[in-house]
Amino acid sequence: MPGSKEIRTKIKSVQNTRKITKAMEMVAASKMRKAQERMRQARPYGDKIRNIAAHLAQANPEYRHPYLVPHGALRKAGLIVITTDKGLCGGLNTNVLRLVTNRLRELERDQVGVQATAIGNKGFGFLSRVGAKVISHVVQMGDTPHLERLIGAVKLQLDAYERGEVDVVYLAYTRFINTMKQEPVIEQLLPLSADKLENTSKAYSWDYLYEPDAQSVLDELLVRYVEAMVYQAVAENMASEQSARMVAMKAASDNAKKVIEDLQLSYNKARQAAITKELSEIVGGAAAV
């Protein structure tokens, strides 16, 4: 059994750790509120432009944008993986990277080539370790996503799809459900699918009048659509990150408190044993005299 001095040292060490995890929990809670507010503000715009773009996919205008035209047989896929730059957020990155691993195995089994874009340091490190072909990456994004930093890396995938070098582009990220639940998802970004229509009757189709012309409108709109989807995914991932980190740090603080209580009990037992031993020695010495 360790002595009182060793137990006191352990208690002090765990107390210092608990102070750190408690501070990180409070910081994550503050950042979580800002990230959730930013994510919720982006959702209505993202949902609306998604619906409009999906209606355009069902319509038959005189001009078909390359993003709306599906390619033939699947030979090569593009994959955009969104993760965090930092750790200490529970299983957030592990869950989405496990989903990415399963998708990579499926594509490899079907003999489909993959080129990847990593947004976030954890995803970039993972893709490098598994030997995936990473054509672009963005790391150290901070606590606020900036579209001008994101779109440069993503544009390589979009241009590759437009040139026919990839036949489909997937987007992998963690969708925010609530503070206690975050869901890893992989969505098809390109080609735009009409399956993304929500709460829309399929008994009719939409048609549009374009001004000045269909090509100008669709070229501008679909670029904004892709930008909105990528930004929304990053905002969702950041909200999920702060929520997961707050929960993980709260669990760590609670565990540290329990460890301190157990160590305190062991310390009291050791101190009591030392006192009892000293009293026994005194009584024994007095009886001998």
C-alpha positions in Angstrom: 0.0 0.0 0.0 1.5 3.4 -0.9 2.4 5.8 1.9 0.6 9.0 2.8 3.2 11.2 1.0 2.7 9.3 -2.3 -1.1 9.5 -2.0 -1.0 13.2 -1.3 1.2 13.7 -4.4 -1.4 11.8 -6.5 -4.3 13.8 -5.1 -2.5 17.0 -5.9 -1.8 15.8 -9.4 -5.4 14.7 -10.1 -6.7 18.0 -8.6 -4.5 20.0 -11.0 -5.8 17.8 -13.9 -9.4 18.4 -12.8 -8.8 22.2 -12.8 -7.6 22.0 -16.4 -10.6 19.8 -17.6 -13.1 22.0 -15.8 -11.6 25.1 -17.5 -11.7 23.4 -20.9 -15.3 22.4 -20.2 -16.3 26.0 -19.5 -14.4 27.3 -22.6 -16.0 24.6 -24.8 -19.5 25.6 -23.4 -18.9 29.2 -24.4 -17.6 28.3 -27.8 -20.5 25.8 -28.3 -23.1 28.5 -27.9 -21.5 30.6 -30.6 -20.9 27.7 -32.9 -24.5 26.5 -32.6 -25.8 30.0 -33.2 -23.7 30.3 -36.4 -24.8 26.8 -37.5 -28.5 27.6 -37.0 -28.2 30.9 -38.9 -26.7 29.1 -41.9 -29.2 26.3 -41.9 -32.2 28.2 -43.5 -30.1 29.5 -46.3 -28.5 26.1 -46.9 -31.9 24.3 -46.9 -33.4 26.8 -49.3 -30.7 26.8 -51.8 -30.6 23.0 -51.6 -34.2 22.8 -52.5 -34.0 25.3 -55.4 -31.0 23.4 -56.8 -32.8 20.1 -56.4 -35.8 21.5 -58.3 -33.5 22.6 -61.0 -32.2 19.0 -61.2 -35.8 17.9 -61.9 -36.5 20.6 -64.4 -35.5 20.3 -68.1 -34.1 23.7 -69.0 -32.4 24.4 -72.3 -29.0 24.4 -70.4 -27.8 21.6 -68.2 -25.0 22.6 -65.9 -22.2 20.0 -65.5 -23.0 19.7 -61.8 -26.5 18.4 -62.7 -25.3 15.8 -65.3 -24.5 12.4 -63.9 -21.5 10.6 -65.5 -21.6 7.1 -66.7 -19.9 4.2 -64.9 -18.3 5.0 -61.6 -14.5 4.9 -62.2 -13.1 7.5 -59.8 -14.6 9.3 -56.8 -13.8 12.5 -55.0 -14.1 12.6 -51.2 -14.2 15.7 -49.0 -13.5 14.8 -45.3 -14.3 17.4 -42.6 -12.8 16.8 -39.2 -11.5 18.9 -36.3 -8.0 20.4 -35.9 -7.8 19.4 -32.2 -8.5 16.4 -30.2 -10.1 15.9 -26.7 -13.6 15.8 -28.2 -14.5 12.1 -27.4 -15.3 9.8 -30.3 -16.3 12.6 -32.8 -13.4 12.2 -35.2 -13.3 8.4 -34.7 -16.9 7.9 -35.7 -16.7 9.9 -39.0 -13.3 8.4 -39.9 -14.7 4.9 -39.4 -17.5 5.8 -41.8 -14.9 7.1 -44.3 -12.9 3.9 -43.9 -15.9 1.8 -44.7 -16.7 3.9 -47.8 -13.0 3.7 -49.0 -13.2 -0.1 -48.6 -16.4 -0.3 -50.7 -14.9 1.9 -53.4 -11.7 -0.2 -53.4 -13.7 -3.4 -53.6 -15.5 -2.0 -56.7 -12.1 -0.9 -58.1 -13.0 2.8 -58.0 -10.1 5.2 -57.6 -10.4 7.9 -54.9 -8.9 11.4 -54.5 -9.5 13.1 -51.2 -9.6 16.6 -49.8 -9.1 17.0 -46.0 -10.6 19.8 -44.0 -9.2 19.6 -40.5 -5.9 18.3 -39.2 -7.2 15.0 -37.8 -8.7 14.0 -41.2 -5.5 15.0 -43.0 -3.4 12.9 -40.7 -5.7 9.9 -41.1 -5.8 10.1 -44.9 -2.0 10.4 -45.0 -1.6 7.3 -42.8 -3.9 5.1 -44.9 -2.2 6.1 -48.1 -5.1 7.9 -49.7 -4.4 10.4 -52.5 -4.8 13.8 -50.9 -5.0 16.5 -53.6 -5.7 19.4 -51.2 -6.2 20.2 -47.5 -7.1 23.0 -45.1 -5.9 22.9 -41.5 -5.9 25.4 -38.6 -9.2 27.0 -39.4 -9.8 28.4 -35.9 -13.2 28.6 -34.2 -14.9 30.5 -37.1 -15.1 29.0 -40.6 -14.1 31.3 -43.5 -15.5 30.4 -46.9 -12.5 32.0 -48.7 -10.2 29.5 -47.1 -12.4 26.5 -47.7 -13.5 27.0 -51.3 -9.9 26.9 -52.7 -9.3 23.4 -51.6 -12.8 22.2 -52.5 -12.6 23.8 -56.0 -10.0 21.2 -57.1 -12.7 18.5 -56.6 -15.3 20.5 -58.4 -13.1 21.2 -61.3 -12.1 17.6 -61.5 -15.8 16.6 -61.7 -16.5 19.2 -64.3 -13.6 17.9 -66.5 -14.8 14.3 -66.0 -11.8 13.2 -64.0 -14.1 12.1 -61.1 -17.6 10.7 -61.5 -19.0 11.5 -58.0 -18.0 13.8 -55.1 -18.9 12.8 -51.5 -18.9 15.0 -48.4 -18.2 13.4 -45.0 -18.8 15.4 -41.8 -20.5 15.2 -38.4 -24.1 16.6 -38.4 -25.2 18.3 -35.2 -28.3 16.8 -33.7 -28.2 18.2 -30.1 -25.6 18.7 -27.4 -25.5 15.1 -26.5 -25.8 13.6 -30.0 -23.8 14.1 -33.1 -24.3 12.0 -36.2 -21.5 11.2 -38.7 -22.8 11.3 -42.3 -21.5 10.9 -45.9 -23.6 12.8 -48.5 -23.3 13.0 -52.2 -22.3 16.5 -53.1 -22.1 16.0 -56.9 -23.9 15.3 -59.1 -26.8 17.0 -57.6 -29.6 14.5 -56.9 -33.3 15.2 -56.9 -33.6 12.9 -53.9 -32.6 15.9 -51.7 -36.0 17.4 -52.1 -37.8 17.6 -48.8 -41.5 18.0 -48.2 -42.2 18.4 -51.9 -44.9 16.7 -53.8 -43.7 14.7 -56.8 -47.0 15.0 -58.6 -45.7 18.1 -60.4 -42.4 19.5 -61.6 -41.0 23.0 -61.4 -40.1 25.2 -64.4 -38.3 28.5 -64.4 -37.8 31.6 -66.5 -34.2 32.7 -66.7 -32.9 36.3 -66.9 -30.6 37.1 -68.7 -30.2 33.4 -69.7 -30.2 29.9 -68.2 -26.4 29.4 -68.4 -25.5 32.6 -66.5 -28.1 32.0 -63.7 -27.2 28.3 -63.3 -23.5 28.8 -63.3 -23.8 31.4 -60.5 -26.4 29.6 -58.5 -24.8 26.1 -58.4 -21.5 27.5 -57.4 -23.3 29.2 -54.5 -25.0 25.9 -53.8 -21.8 24.0 -53.4 -20.2 26.8 -51.3 -23.3 26.8 -49.0 -23.2 23.0 -48.6 -19.5 23.0 -47.7 -19.8 26.0 -45.3 -22.9 24.4 -43.7 -21.0 21.1 -43.2 -18.1 22.8 -41.6 -20.4 24.9 -39.3 -22.2 21.7 -38.3 -18.9 20.0 -37.6 -17.6 22.8 -35.5 -20.8 22.9 -33.4 -20.5 19.1 -33.0 -16.9 19.5 -32.0 -17.5 22.0 -29.2 -20.5 20.0 -27.9 -18.5 16.8 -27.9 -15.6 18.5 -26.2 -17.8 20.0 -23.5 -19.3 16.6 -22.7 -15.9 14.9 -22.8 -14.4 17.4 -20.4 -17.4 17.2 -18.1 -17.0 13.4 -18.0 -13.2 13.8 -17.3 -13.9 16.3 -14.5 -16.5 14.0 -12.9 -14.1 11.0 -13.2 -11.3 13.1 -11.6 -13.5 14.0 -8.7 -14.3 10.3 -8.2 -10.6 9.5 -8.3 -9.8 12.2 -5.7 -12.5 10.8 -3.4 -11.1 7.3 -3.7 -7.5 8.6 -3.1 -8.7 10.7 -0.1 -10.3 7.5 1.4 -7.0 5.6 0.9 -5.1 8.5 2.4 -7.3 8.5 5.5 -6.9 4.8 5.9 -3.1 5.1 5.6 -3.0 8.0 8.0 -5.2 6.0 10.5 -3.0 3.0 10.1 0.1 5.1 10.9 -1.5 6.7 13.9 -2.6 3.3 15.2 0.9 1.9 14.7 2.4 4.8 16.6 -0.1 4.5 19.5 0.7 0.7 19.7 4.4 1.5 19.9 3.9 4.0 22.6 1.6 1.7 24.6 4.1 -1.2 24.1 7.0 1.0 25.3 5.1 2.2 28.3 4.1 -1.4 29.3 7.7 -2.5 29.0 8.9 0.3 31.3 
